[in-house]
Amino acid sequence: MSKATAKTRETVIDIRSQARVHTAMSIGVLAKVAASPKANESARVAAANSLLDRGWGKAPQQLVGEDGGDIKIIIRQIIETATVSDDPLVIEHDAGDQDATTE
């Protein structure tokens, strides 16, 4: 790991640690907003959703492809091999009565 990568990782961990110090206060604020009749409805709903997501996890979402169909995954892989010996590559193929061997 390079020094720059290690420093970035250390910074991210430090920021997370600092943010987690405010967890209890933040949940209290969300609960107050969700319960406040003075807050507008969108703020109350957002606060309530945030509390539910943190307490129970986000609701599962169905993943669908185009037009609601299945998701199609295309996997393409290029494999490069190094030839260890100088012997030619031999490919054999059985095509019924014909014996095709390429050298």
C-alpha positions in Angstrom: 0.0 0.0 0.0 1.4 3.4 -0.9 1.9 6.2 1.6 -0.9 8.2 -0.1 -3.3 5.3 0.0 -2.5 4.7 3.6 -3.0 8.4 4.5 -6.4 8.5 2.6 -7.5 5.3 4.4 -6.4 6.8 7.8 -8.3 10.0 7.0 -11.5 8.2 6.1 -11.4 6.1 9.3 -10.7 9.3 11.4 -13.7 11.1 9.8 -16.0 8.1 10.5 -14.8 8.0 14.0 -15.5 11.7 14.5 -18.9 11.4 13.0 -19.9 8.4 15.1 -19.3 10.5 18.3 -22.5 12.4 17.3 -24.7 9.3 16.8 -26.9 9.6 19.9 -27.4 13.4 19.3 -28.2 12.9 15.7 -30.8 10.2 16.4 -32.3 12.5 19.0 -32.6 15.3 16.5 -34.2 13.0 13.9 -36.7 11.7 16.5 -37.6 15.3 17.6 -38.1 16.4 13.9 -40.2 13.3 13.2 -42.4 13.9 16.3 -42.7 17.7 15.9 -46.0 19.0 14.6 -44.2 22.3 13.8 -41.9 20.6 11.2 -43.1 20.4 7.7 -44.4 17.0 6.5 -41.5 16.3 4.2 -39.0 16.9 7.0 -40.9 14.6 9.3 -41.2 11.8 6.7 -37.4 12.1 5.9 -36.5 12.0 9.6 -38.9 9.0 10.2 -37.5 7.1 7.2 -33.9 7.8 8.3 -34.7 6.4 11.8 -36.4 3.3 10.3 -33.5 2.7 7.9 -30.9 2.9 10.7 -33.0 0.8 13.1 -34.3 -1.9 10.8 -32.2 -1.6 7.6 -33.4 -0.4 4.2 -36.3 -2.2 2.6 -35.1 -4.7 0.0 -35.5 -3.5 -3.6 -36.2 -5.7 -6.5 -33.7 -5.4 -9.3 -35.0 -5.7 -12.8 -33.6 -5.2 -16.3 -35.0 -3.2 -19.1 -38.8 -3.1 -19.4 -39.1 -4.9 -16.1 -37.5 -8.1 -17.4 -34.6 -10.2 -16.1 -31.2 -8.7 -15.7 -28.7 -10.0 -18.2 -25.1 -10.2 -17.4 -22.5 -10.6 -20.1 -19.1 -11.7 -18.9 -16.2 -11.3 -21.2 -12.7 -12.3 -20.2 -9.4 -12.2 -22.1 -6.9 -14.7 -21.0 -3.3 -14.2 -21.9 -1.0 -17.2 -21.6 2.7 -17.4 -22.0 4.1 -20.4 -23.9 6.5 -22.2 -21.7 7.9 -24.5 -24.3 8.8 -24.1 -28.0 6.6 -27.1 -29.0 3.8 -26.1 -31.4 0.2 -25.9 -30.1 -1.8 -29.1 -31.0 -5.5 -28.8 -31.3 -7.5 -32.0 -31.8 -11.1 -32.1 -33.0 -13.3 -35.2 -33.5 -15.7 -34.6 -36.3 -17.2 -38.0 -36.8 -15.2 -40.0 -39.4 -12.9 -37.0 -40.0 -9.8 -36.6 -37.8 -8.7 -33.0 -37.8 -5.4 -32.4 -36.1 -3.7 -29.1 -36.5 0.0 -28.7 -35.7 
